[in-house]
Amino acid sequence: PQRRHLRVHVGNDCRVFHLLLVQQKNWPSTLRSSNRSCSEHMKKKIALQILALCVLTYLLGIFCVPLMDIDATQYASMSREMLLHGNYLQLYDLGNDYLDKPPMLFWLSSASMYIFGIHDWAYRLPSFLFSLLAGYSTYRLALLFYKREIALLSALVLASCQAMCLLSHEYRTATLM
């Protein structure tokens, strides 16, 4: 027999009716109710809401919290110097050569400062974008091996862990990896 699905939303309640079409004459079609598909739909909706709250937390950290760490202020200063002097091949920290970190971190933050101006949030914007990329990459990798629900939960676990929130706030080389 053929099955057709009819989804009915009433307020927050969602029911899926399975309409069973029987091929024989004089047999009425049967109508059965199931909450399985709707509960999966609600779980996905809740997971996406939690993911959106994580992204909002990242954004609030970028715009509302000033630079705290010695390293973060040093890296921001080096990116600003790179932008102001136009020397993108050699890194300087207060006039001295700096060879401790790879330059991509400073190139990206300097480019962000060039586009948006010299602000704390412009310095941190590449870190936020790479955090979003990490969540999406985790989702796509998990999707290769598991079902969509597991992939969504994998991205949710990554986005909601404290270390990821701190990495998106403090722009470090680890965020780029």
Secondary structure, DSSP 4 states (H G I P E B T S, - for coil): -EEEEEEEEETTEEEEEEEEE--STT-PPEEEEE-HHHHHHHHHHHHHHHHHHHHHHHHHHHHHSPP-SHHHHHHHHHHHHHHHH---SS-EETTEE--SS-THHHHHHHHHHHHH-S-HHHHHHHHHHHHHHHHHHHHHHHHHHS-HHHHHHHHHHHHHSHHHHHHHHS--HHHH-
